[in-house]
């Protein structure tokens, strides 16, 4: 089966790390030189009771935390790269089994190449920073709109005052009034 020339190649070195009773981290590599804008993960419980499809675009992440997994259960995952012109073929299937709640990983199981939760926390901080920037920009836009509305009201008031002055009859064309309130009459 030949891959479409514009589609990215399938991810390689798909591995599952940070195994726990209810979560695991899947990571992969993408061959260099190919434009990849995201990924898609198919997660399926081997007994067929559950299937999940995770799709992320506009990211350069090469890892994903799988959550809400069943304790002591077998899973199969496959990863696809998402490129500008479509998705790659799915990677090879990777089988893994979640731990029992009583099982604990030994402290030396974090190899140098493993993705740690600290690295994922950095991504959360970036997301929080992005949210702060978005909120600040929205507040600035609201301020600009409020200033525009205020200026518009001032201009509108000035225009309505000018139009009232134009509609007032000028004193030379009006009938003069006496201080007593009566009209001058010519005899």
SVG drawing of the C-alpha trace seen along z (x, -y; Angstrom):
<svg xmlns="http://www.w3.org/2000/svg" viewBox="-51 -105 70 114">
<polyline fill="none" stroke="black" stroke-width="0.4" points="0.0,0.0 1.6,-3.3 1.1,-6.4 -0.2,-9.6 2.9,-11.7 1.5,-14.8 0.5,-13.0 3.0,-12.6 4.5,-9.3 3.3,-7.2 4.7,-7.9 7.5,-5.7 8.8,-4.5 5.4,-4.6 5.9,-3.8 3.8,-3.8 5.3,-5.2 4.2,-6.4 1.9,-3.4 -0.5,-3.7 -3.9,-2.2 -5.9,-4.8 -3.6,-6.6 -0.6,-6.2 1.5,-8.4 2.0,-7.5 4.8,-9.1 6.1,-8.8 8.5,-10.2 7.9,-11.7 10.5,-11.4 12.4,-14.7 11.6,-16.9 7.9,-16.3 5.3,-18.9 3.2,-17.6 0.5,-19.9 -1.0,-17.5 -1.8,-13.9 -4.7,-11.5 -4.7,-8.6 -7.0,-5.6 -7.2,-4.0 -9.2,-0.8 -9.8,1.5 -8.9,5.0 -12.1,6.5 -14.0,4.1 -15.9,2.3 -14.4,-1.1 -12.9,-3.0 -11.6,-6.6 -10.3,-8.8 -8.1,-11.8 -7.3,-14.4 -5.1,-17.4 -4.1,-19.9 -1.8,-23.0 0.6,-21.3 4.1,-20.0 3.6,-17.7 4.8,-14.2 3.2,-12.8 -0.3,-12.5 -1.6,-11.4 -4.3,-8.8 -6.7,-9.3 -9.7,-7.5 -8.4,-4.1 -9.7,-1.0 -7.5,0.6 -5.7,3.8 -7.0,3.8 -5.4,4.4 -5.4,1.6 -4.3,1.2 -3.2,-2.2 -2.3,-3.5 -1.1,-7.0 -1.5,-9.0 0.3,-12.1 -1.8,-15.0 -0.3,-17.0 -1.4,-19.8 -3.0,-17.5 -4.4,-14.7 -3.5,-12.0 -0.9,-9.4 -1.5,-5.7 -1.9,-4.5 1.3,-3.4 1.8,0.2 -0.4,1.3 1.0,1.0 -0.4,3.2 -0.2,2.3 -1.8,3.2 -2.7,0.7 -1.5,1.5 -3.6,2.6 -4.2,-0.1 -1.9,1.8 1.0,2.0 3.6,-0.8 6.3,-1.6 9.8,-1.5 11.5,-4.9 14.2,-4.0 11.5,-3.4 11.9,-7.0 14.4,-6.5 16.1,-9.5 14.0,-9.2 10.6,-9.1 8.2,-11.9 7.6,-13.1 4.6,-14.8 6.8,-17.9 7.2,-18.3 3.4,-18.2 3.0,-20.7 5.1,-23.2 2.5,-22.8 -0.3,-23.6 1.6,-26.8 1.9,-27.8 -1.9,-27.3 -2.5,-29.4 -0.2,-32.1 -2.1,-32.0 -5.4,-32.4 -4.1,-35.4 -2.9,-37.0 -6.3,-36.3 -8.2,-37.8 -5.9,-40.9 -6.5,-41.4 -10.2,-41.0 -10.2,-43.6 -8.2,-46.0 -10.7,-45.5 -13.6,-46.2 -11.8,-49.4 -11.3,-50.5 -15.0,-49.8 -16.1,-51.7 -13.9,-54.7 -15.3,-54.6 -18.8,-54.6 -18.1,-57.5 -16.5,-59.5 -19.4,-58.6 -21.9,-59.9 -19.9,-63.1 -19.9,-63.6 -23.6,-62.7 -24.4,-65.2 -22.4,-67.9 -24.1,-67.2 -27.6,-67.4 -26.6,-70.7 -25.4,-72.1 -28.5,-71.0 -30.7,-72.7 -28.8,-75.9 -29.4,-75.8 -33.1,-75.4 -33.5,-78.3 -34.7,-81.4 -32.2,-84.1 -33.0,-87.4 -33.2,-89.5 -36.1,-87.5 -38.0,-87.2 -40.5,-89.6 -38.9,-91.7 -40.3,-91.4 -40.8,-94.1 -39.5,-93.7 -43.0,-93.6 -43.7,-90.6 -45.8,-92.3 -45.1,-92.6 -44.1,-95.9 -46.7,-97.1 -46.3,-99.6 -48.9,-102.4"/>
</svg>
